[in-house]
Amino acid sequence: MHVQPNLLLFSFLYFVLSAFFSTVYAASFFNWVKESTWHPVAAIGVGTATSSDLGKSTTFPIQNPTTDEFYNYSAYDASKTATLFNGFIGTEVALFSDWLLETGLDYNQTSPFLARGEFSQGADAQSADTYTYHYSIVTKQALIEGKLLYTFKQYFHPYVLFGLGAAFNKAYNYATSVPPFLTFTRMYSDNNTTSFSYAAGVGIDTDISDHLRLGIGYRFTNLGKAELGNATINTTTVSGTLSQNHLYANEGLIQLTVII
């Protein structure tokens, strides 16, 4: 195969120039990081987290027609609201004359959500009975977060933010309305899960002094997986559990920020 000399020359020049400008930009970035004034920042906040995503409808079919029953779970899709607690620690730097950047570690925790629904169980549709069930979900979230703020009229700072990290969810206290003497009902143990999580939001902070800001914001977040533990029927472990891969929530937050 014959390669044109011009193509080889162009490829070589492209490689050299790319390496040169990458080095120059990298050096400029590190110089900017070194010479910029970084201010420690801490914040606390409180708000609400609302989700209509609690639980997932699931069916466990009959495996052995002689001994088994079917179990059909229908999760309610009504919105549930929990109290949200927030903490942030990081640094802030001026990007340009009117722009600020905050980066750091953001932590969020909710009070318990209550997942509820109905389920039916029986050997066939004609003999099936319907009951209610519920269990609680507590979420904890740790994110590496970036917050870009614009300064408007000296005191106001509208912002956008984005964070990536992990959610630590606990599903627990499963209970039903089934009478105690019906021993063929599936019961579920408590369980903890850890999964990928993210959040994106907008809001506005307002200066109340040289070192304090009060803000209000909205966030959309994916809190990851929520799953109950092993299922048992009359102390015998059986396969399958109640699980959802993504628990989404809309969050409103009031936050007080201290800039040192």
Sequence and secondary structure as in RCSB ss.txt:
>XXXX:A:sequence
MHVQPNLLLFSFLYFVLSAFFSTVYAASFFNWVKESTWHPVAAIGVGTATSSDLGKSTTFPIQNPTTDEFYNYSA
YDASKTATLFNGFIGTEVALFSDWLLETGLDYNQTSPFLARGEFSQGADAQSADTYTYHYSIVTKQALIEGKLLY
TFKQYFHPYVLFGLGAAFNKAYNYATSVPPFLTFTRMYSDNNTTSFSYAAGVGIDTDISDHLRLGIGYRFTNLGK
AELGNATINTTTVSGTLSQNHLYANEGLIQLTVII
>XXXX:A:secstr
    HHHHHHHHHHHHHHHHHHHHHHHHHHHHHHHS  EEEEEEEEEEEEES  S  EEE  S TTT  EEEEEE
    EEEEEEEEEEEEEEE SSSEEEEEEEEEEEE  EEEEEEEEEESSTTT EEEEEEEEEEEEEEEEEEEEEE
 BTTTEEEEEEEEEEEEEEEEEEEEE S TT TTSEEE  EEEEEEEEEEEEEEEEESSSSEEEEEEEEEEE   
EE   EEETTEEES   EES  EEEEEEEEEEEE 
